[in-house]
Amino acid sequence: MTIQIRRCAASIAANIAEGCGKRGNGEFQRFLNIACGSASELEYHFLLARDLTFVSEAEYQELNHGVVEVKRMLASLAGKVEAERRAG
């Protein structure tokens, strides 16, 4: 589970970086969506870790708060990229 959590977390940043290197906002937005999917997967792994008592409720709350904040930031960035793309 630790390996999977690390892969999900690394995938978020890697997809943002890869999207920045692509041509056009459409591609960037696609990679932001992939990053958001990785964040959702990470959110699930934190929930599973709590359910399996690998982390305490307090640790889970802190981890979950962080990943929810990351998802919020990704959604905001994706919205701005979409607005810019539509504006031309």
ABEGO torsion letter per residue (X at the ends): XAAAAAAAAAAAAAAAAAAAABBEAAAAAAAAAAAAAAAAAAAAAAAAAAAAGABBAAAAAAAAAAAAAAAAAAAAAAAAAAAAAAAX
